[in-house]
Amino acid sequence: MPSFLDIRLLSVYAQKVISETLNDDVKKEVTKTEQRHINSDVYDVYSPKYYRRRRANGGLIADDNIVGEMISDDTLSVTNKTKFNPNGEPDLAEWVEYGLDPGVGAYADERPFTQNTIDELNSTKAHVKAMQLGLKKRGII
């Protein structure tokens, strides 16, 4: 870790490292946990008869659809941005989470993979451990 003669420079450096760690290590852990829940809570529940799942090719589990965004200096928001179809129709993740069936406009069974991800992270604190390891890797703790 570099030396600092000015507390402001130390603060700027620390904030940069925290943001890097959130965007890298913590986001990876949250993504991995959500993908596991997408498999168990969505894909493994049933096999569709009227459509083919995109899976990692633009579907719910695709890395590109699980987006991290810094909403403040020390807060990372991770959201599944999968669209129902490539034309940009409403969010598929929300429809699956709350049970809206886009084919008929009615409610189907909820498959709350997002809430289950949150619950698991709250229980295991894997995101906190990822933050600690990321900071350690960067020489902070």
TORLUMBA-261939 format. One record per residue: y negated, x negated, z negated of N, C-alpha, C in turn; residue in three letters; residue number from 1. Coordinates in steps of 0.1 Angstrom, whole numbers. Layout:
N
<node <Y; X; Z>; <Y; X; Z>; <Y; X; Z>; "Ala"; NUM>
...
This chain:
141
<node <12; -8; 0>; <0; 0; 0>; <-12; -9; 0>; "Met"; 1>
<node <-22; -5; 8>; <-35; -13; 8>; <-42; -13; -5>; "Pro"; 2>
<node <-51; -22; -6>; <-60; -23; -18>; <-73; -16; -15>; "Ser"; 3>
<node <-79; -10; -25>; <-92; -3; -22>; <-102; -6; -33>; "Phe"; 4>
<node <-114; -9; -29>; <-125; -12; -38>; <-134; 0; -40>; "Leu"; 5>
<node <-132; 10; -32>; <-140; 22; -32>; <-131; 34; -35>; "Asp"; 6>
<node <-133; 42; -45>; <-125; 53; -48>; <-125; 64; -37>; "Ile"; 7>
<node <-136; 65; -29>; <-136; 74; -18>; <-126; 70; -7>; "Arg"; 8>
<node <-126; 57; -4>; <-116; 52; 6>; <-102; 55; 1>; "Leu"; 9>
<node <-99; 52; -12>; <-86; 55; -17>; <-83; 70; -15>; "Leu"; 10>
<node <-92; 78; -18>; <-90; 93; -17>; <-87; 97; -3>; "Ser"; 11>
<node <-94; 91; 7>; <-92; 94; 21>; <-78; 90; 25>; "Val"; 12>
<node <-75; 78; 21>; <-61; 72; 24>; <-50; 81; 18>; "Tyr"; 13>
<node <-52; 85; 5>; <-42; 93; -1>; <-40; 106; 6>; "Ala"; 14>
<node <-51; 113; 10>; <-51; 125; 17>; <-44; 124; 30>; "Gln"; 15>
<node <-46; 113; 37>; <-40; 111; 50>; <-25; 110; 48>; "Lys"; 16>
<node <-21; 102; 38>; <-6; 100; 35>; <0; 113; 31>; "Val"; 17>
<node <-6; 121; 23>; <-1; 134; 19>; <1; 143; 31>; "Ile"; 18>
<node <-9; 144; 40>; <-8; 152; 52>; <3; 148; 61>; "Ser"; 19>
<node <4; 134; 63>; <15; 129; 71>; <28; 133; 65>; "Glu"; 20>
<node <30; 132; 52>; <43; 135; 46>; <46; 150; 47>; "Thr"; 21>
<node <36; 158; 45>; <38; 173; 47>; <42; 176; 61>; "Leu"; 22>
<node <35; 170; 71>; <38; 173; 85>; <51; 167; 90>; "Asn"; 23>
<node <56; 157; 84>; <68; 150; 88>; <80; 154; 79>; "Asp"; 24>
<node <81; 148; 67>; <92; 149; 59>; <94; 164; 54>; "Asp"; 25>
<node <84; 170; 49>; <85; 183; 43>; <88; 193; 55>; "Val"; 26>
<node <81; 192; 66>; <83; 201; 77>; <98; 200; 82>; "Lys"; 27>
<node <103; 188; 83>; <117; 186; 87>; <127; 193; 77>; "Lys"; 28>
<node <124; 192; 65>; <133; 198; 55>; <132; 214; 56>; "Glu"; 29>
<node <120; 219; 57>; <119; 234; 58>; <125; 238; 71>; "Val"; 30>
<node <123; 231; 82>; <129; 235; 95>; <144; 235; 94>; "Thr"; 31>
<node <150; 224; 88>; <165; 223; 86>; <170; 235; 78>; "Lys"; 32>
<node <163; 239; 67>; <167; 250; 59>; <166; 263; 66>; "Thr"; 33>
<node <155; 265; 74>; <154; 277; 81>; <165; 278; 92>; "Glu"; 34>
<node <167; 268; 99>; <177; 268; 110>; <191; 271; 104>; "Gln"; 35>
<node <194; 266; 92>; <207; 270; 86>; <207; 285; 83>; "Arg"; 36>
<node <196; 290; 78>; <196; 305; 76>; <196; 313; 88>; "His"; 37>
<node <190; 308; 99>; <191; 315; 112>; <205; 316; 116>; "Ile"; 38>
<node <213; 305; 115>; <227; 305; 118>; <235; 315; 110>; "Asn"; 39>
<node <233; 314; 97>; <241; 322; 88>; <237; 337; 86>; "Ser"; 40>
<node <224; 339; 87>; <218; 352; 84>; <215; 360; 97>; "Asp"; 41>
<node <215; 354; 108>; <212; 361; 121>; <223; 359; 131>; "Val"; 42>
<node <226; 347; 135>; <236; 345; 146>; <250; 348; 141>; "Tyr"; 43>
<node <254; 345; 129>; <267; 347; 125>; <270; 361; 121>; "Asp"; 44>
<node <260; 370; 120>; <262; 383; 115>; <269; 392; 125>; "Val"; 45>
<node <266; 390; 138>; <272; 398; 149>; <269; 391; 162>; "Tyr"; 46>
<node <277; 395; 172>; <275; 390; 186>; <269; 401; 194>; "Ser"; 47>
<node <258; 399; 200>; <251; 410; 208>; <260; 413; 221>; "Pro"; 48>
<node <258; 426; 224>; <266; 431; 236>; <257; 432; 248>; "Lys"; 49>
<node <244; 433; 246>; <235; 437; 257>; <225; 426; 261>; "Tyr"; 50>
<node <226; 414; 255>; <217; 403; 258>; <224; 390; 254>; "Tyr"; 51>
<node <219; 379; 259>; <224; 366; 256>; <213; 359; 247>; "Arg"; 52>
<node <218; 354; 236>; <209; 347; 227>; <204; 333; 233>; "Arg"; 53>
<node <192; 330; 231>; <186; 317; 236>; <189; 306; 227>; "Arg"; 54>
<node <192; 309; 215>; <195; 299; 204>; <185; 287; 205>; "Arg"; 55>
<node <190; 275; 207>; <181; 263; 207>; <173; 262; 220>; "Ala"; 56>
<node <176; 270; 230>; <169; 270; 243>; <158; 281; 243>; "Asn"; 57>
<node <149; 279; 234>; <138; 289; 233>; <140; 300; 223>; "Gly"; 58>
<node <151; 300; 216>; <154; 311; 206>; <149; 307; 192>; "Gly"; 59>
<node <153; 316; 183>; <148; 315; 169>; <151; 301; 163>; "Leu"; 60>
<node <162; 295; 167>; <166; 282; 161>; <159; 270; 167>; "Ile"; 61>
<node <153; 272; 178>; <147; 260; 186>; <136; 253; 177>; "Ala"; 62>
<node <137; 240; 177>; <127; 232; 170>; <113; 235; 174>; "Asp"; 63>
<node <111; 237; 187>; <97; 240; 191>; <91; 253; 186>; "Asp"; 64>
<node <100; 262; 182>; <95; 275; 178>; <92; 276; 163>; "Asn"; 65>
<node <96; 265; 156>; <93; 264; 141>; <82; 255; 140>; "Ile"; 66>
<node <70; 261; 137>; <57; 253; 138>; <51; 251; 125>; "Val"; 67>
<node <47; 238; 122>; <40; 235; 110>; <25; 234; 113>; "Gly"; 68>
<node <18; 239; 103>; <3; 239; 105>; <-3; 236; 91>; "Glu"; 69>
<node <-12; 226; 91>; <-19; 224; 78>; <-30; 235; 77>; "Met"; 70>
<node <-29; 242; 66>; <-39; 253; 64>; <-50; 249; 54>; "Ile"; 71>
<node <-48; 238; 47>; <-58; 231; 39>; <-53; 217; 37>; "Ser"; 72>
<node <-61; 209; 30>; <-58; 195; 29>; <-44; 192; 23>; "Asp"; 73>
<node <-39; 201; 15>; <-27; 199; 8>; <-17; 210; 10>; "Asp"; 74>
<node <-18; 218; 20>; <-10; 230; 22>; <-5; 231; 36>; "Thr"; 75>
<node <9; 230; 37>; <15; 232; 50>; <21; 246; 51>; "Leu"; 76>
<node <18; 252; 62>; <25; 265; 66>; <35; 263; 77>; "Ser"; 77>
<node <47; 268; 75>; <57; 266; 85>; <61; 281; 90>; "Val"; 78>
<node <59; 283; 102>; <61; 297; 108>; <70; 296; 120>; "Thr"; 79>
<node <79; 306; 121>; <87; 307; 133>; <79; 316; 143>; "Asn"; 80>
<node <76; 309; 154>; <67; 315; 165>; <75; 320; 177>; "Lys"; 81>
<node <88; 323; 175>; <96; 327; 187>; <91; 341; 192>; "Thr"; 82>
<node <89; 341; 205>; <85; 354; 212>; <98; 361; 216>; "Lys"; 83>
<node <96; 375; 216>; <108; 383; 220>; <112; 379; 234>; "Phe"; 84>
<node <103; 376; 243>; <106; 372; 256>; <96; 361; 261>; "Asn"; 85>
<node <99; 354; 271>; <90; 344; 276>; <76; 349; 280>; "Pro"; 86>
<node <74; 362; 282>; <62; 367; 286>; <52; 369; 275>; "Asn"; 87>
<node <56; 365; 263>; <47; 366; 251>; <47; 379; 244>; "Gly"; 88>
<node <57; 387; 245>; <58; 399; 237>; <57; 396; 222>; "Glu"; 89>
<node <56; 406; 214>; <55; 404; 199>; <66; 394; 194>; "Pro"; 90>
<node <63; 389; 182>; <71; 379; 176>; <85; 384; 173>; "Asp"; 91>
<node <95; 377; 179>; <109; 380; 176>; <113; 378; 162>; "Leu"; 92>
<node <108; 367; 156>; <111; 364; 142>; <108; 375; 133>; "Ala"; 93>
<node <96; 381; 134>; <92; 392; 126>; <101; 404; 128>; "Glu"; 94>
<node <105; 407; 140>; <114; 418; 143>; <127; 417; 137>; "Trp"; 95>
<node <133; 404; 138>; <146; 402; 132>; <145; 402; 117>; "Val"; 96>
<node <135; 396; 111>; <133; 396; 96>; <133; 410; 90>; "Glu"; 97>
<node <125; 419; 97>; <123; 432; 91>; <131; 443; 97>; "Tyr"; 98>
<node <139; 440; 107>; <148; 449; 113>; <143; 459; 124>; "Gly"; 99>
<node <133; 455; 130>; <128; 463; 141>; <136; 460; 154>; "Leu"; 100>
<node <142; 470; 160>; <150; 468; 172>; <141; 470; 184>; "Asp"; 101>
<node <138; 459; 191>; <128; 460; 203>; <134; 468; 214>; "Pro"; 102>
<node <147; 469; 215>; <153; 477; 226>; <150; 491; 225>; "Gly"; 103>
<node <150; 497; 213>; <148; 511; 211>; <136; 515; 203>; "Val"; 104>
<node <129; 505; 198>; <117; 508; 190>; <120; 514; 176>; "Gly"; 105>
<node <132; 512; 172>; <136; 518; 159>; <140; 507; 150>; "Ala"; 106>
<node <142; 510; 137>; <146; 500; 128>; <161; 498; 128>; "Tyr"; 107>
<node <165; 485; 128>; <179; 481; 127>; <181; 474; 113>; "Ala"; 108>
<node <192; 467; 112>; <194; 460; 99>; <185; 448; 98>; "Asp"; 109>
<node <179; 447; 87>; <171; 435; 84>; <180; 423; 83>; "Glu"; 110>
<node <174; 412; 88>; <181; 399; 87>; <171; 389; 82>; "Arg"; 111>
<node <168; 389; 69>; <157; 382; 63>; <159; 367; 62>; "Pro"; 112>
<node <160; 360; 73>; <162; 346; 73>; <150; 338; 67>; "Phe"; 113>
<node <138; 343; 69>; <126; 337; 64>; <126; 338; 49>; "Thr"; 114>
<node <128; 350; 44>; <128; 352; 29>; <139; 344; 23>; "Gln"; 115>
<node <151; 343; 29>; <162; 336; 24>; <159; 321; 24>; "Asn"; 116>
<node <151; 316; 34>; <147; 302; 34>; <138; 299; 22>; "Thr"; 117>
<node <128; 308; 20>; <119; 307; 9>; <126; 307; -4>; "Ile"; 118>
<node <136; 316; -6>; <143; 317; -18>; <151; 304; -21>; "Asp"; 119>
<node <158; 299; -10>; <166; 287; -12>; <157; 275; -15>; "Glu"; 120>
<node <145; 274; -9>; <136; 263; -12>; <131; 264; -26>; "Leu"; 121>
<node <128; 276; -30>; <123; 278; -44>; <134; 274; -54>; "Asn"; 122>
<node <147; 277; -50>; <158; 274; -59>; <161; 259; -60>; "Ser"; 123>
<node <162; 253; -48>; <167; 239; -47>; <156; 229; -48>; "Thr"; 124>
<node <144; 233; -45>; <132; 224; -45>; <134; 213; -35>; "Lys"; 125>
<node <141; 215; -24>; <144; 205; -14>; <131; 201; -7>; "Ala"; 126>
<node <122; 209; -6>; <109; 206; 0>; <101; 196; -9>; "His"; 127>
<node <102; 198; -22>; <96; 189; -32>; <102; 176; -31>; "Val"; 128>
<node <115; 175; -31>; <123; 163; -30>; <119; 155; -17>; "Lys"; 129>
<node <117; 163; -6>; <113; 157; 7>; <99; 151; 6>; "Ala"; 130>
<node <91; 158; -1>; <77; 152; -4>; <78; 139; -12>; "Met"; 131>
<node <85; 139; -22>; <87; 127; -31>; <92; 116; -23>; "Gln"; 132>
<node <103; 118; -15>; <109; 107; -7>; <99; 103; 4>; "Leu"; 133>
<node <92; 112; 10>; <82; 108; 20>; <71; 99; 14>; "Gly"; 134>
<node <66; 103; 3>; <56; 95; -4>; <61; 81; -8>; "Leu"; 135>
<node <73; 81; -13>; <79; 68; -16>; <81; 59; -4>; "Lys"; 136>
<node <86; 65; 7>; <88; 58; 19>; <74; 52; 24>; "Lys"; 137>
<node <63; 59; 21>; <50; 54; 25>; <44; 45; 15>; "Arg"; 138>
<node <51; 42; 4>; <46; 33; -6>; <37; 39; -17>; "Gly"; 139>
<node <37; 52; -18>; <27; 58; -27>; <33; 60; -41>; "Ile"; 140>
<node <46; 64; -42>; <52; 65; -56>; <64; 57; -57>; "Ile"; 141>
